[in-house]
Amino acid sequence: MRFCMITTFYPPYHFGGDATYVRALARGLVAEGHEVEVIHCEDAYLIRGEAPSHSIDNEDGVVVHRLRSHFGILSPLISQQTGHPGLKKTELEKLLNNNFDVIHFHNISLMGGPAILKMSAAPVTLYTLHEHWLVCPTHILWKNKTMACDVPECINCCLKSGVPPQLWRYTSLLEKSIDNVDCLLSPSKFTAEQHKSISNGARIEVLPLFSYLDPKNTVDEVNHNRPQFLFVGRVTKSKGIIELLAFFAKLPEYDLLVVGAGELLAELKLEYARFSNISFVNQLPQQELVELYQQSMALIFPSLAPETFGLTIVEAFACGTPAIVRDAGASRELIDQTGAGFVYNNDEELKSSIVTLVENQKLRASLAQKSRESYEKYFTAKIHIENYLNIIKDIQLTHNTKAQCL
């Protein structure tokens, strides 16, 4: 089959796990013998004025169209405000009119807004709910830049969060656009539930993400003089990094390694420079993370905002590393499903989980084994792509049945 993936961000022009997933899915489909093209927006990444931290690597057979407008960052800003492709509409129409069997939308907030969903004429049109963007202008249900959203106050929140209010959200554009989507793919039950109210009756399937990392060999036992714990993600307030650093500052006997980039990185590195048990590493290519996962007793996932999934958790599982996860959104589903770690709600519970791991070698080994077994059972590329293709086949069958009844 011929696939087209449409996403705002794609490596190396990206910040988080959604782009990493799109690349892994595209490469996995190519490895299965399918043809895949990816369309993404370079201008959206450059809004922050950053150059990509990594060079463009071998795409392994994936055809990548990196769109760039003569008007620069004005192009994605127009999409954000109007909900339409705007300056990139002509180029997108040309690329999409290429006889694809499946057009799969991912993060489209700056790529063309909801109106881009109507541009698919493929037999199967999919949309993956990587973020809460369809229901939240800030994407992450993070209210006023201070707390998880409890009651929607979107215009006020946008103003306080520095996100321009989007007037298209108060029209019927989203409802009309979703009508063209055959299936919303949700990485978790939590996220599926969050989007039922705006799905307009569209089919929603839960399809957990997968780890592109697969080191094959895992470490039987962490051999450190000092216990090390790991944070991997964006260094932003909503990810809970401020609270996590303050917590480890009070526990000098345990090491914390922070891997990631973000607006708070420089400030926090300076603030915690005097703490020898806390260290920072800038964003790394995925494969370089394997050793860091394997050297750590656990990944700590302290997000305060309700997550749609928790990709770094299954990356840790692939490396035989359990996770300690704050109860926020969908991330706890991974622990409930696998038993490969702990869920916490406050510092006391976090400390209890850490101490238990450090002091109970038998439990630590058991959780490490559960982590890897859970990855192999639920979160491999093979399992994901098999389920993904089965959903597509079912949609095709439904379409064929309807056509025969007409």
Secondary structure, DSSP 4 states (H G I P E B T S, - for coil): -EEEEE-S-BTTB-SSHHHHHHHHHHHHHHHTT-EEEEEEEHHHHGGGTPPPSS-----TT-EEEEE--TTTTHHHHHHHHHSS-GGGHHHHHHHH-S--SEEEE---TTTTTGGGGGG--SSEEEEE-SSSTTT-TTSS-EETTTEE-SS--HHHHHHHHT----GGGGSSHHHHHHTT-SEEEESSHHHHHHHGGGSTT-EEEE-----S---SS--SS---SS-EEEEES--SGGGTHHHHHHHHHT-TTSEEEEE---TTHHHHHHHTTT-TTEEEE----HHHHHHHHHHSSEEEE---S-BS--HHHHHHHHTT--EEEESSBTHHHHHHHH--EEEESSHHHHHHHHHHHHH-HHHHHHHHHHHHHHHHHH--HHHHHHHHHHHHHHHHHHHHHHHHH-
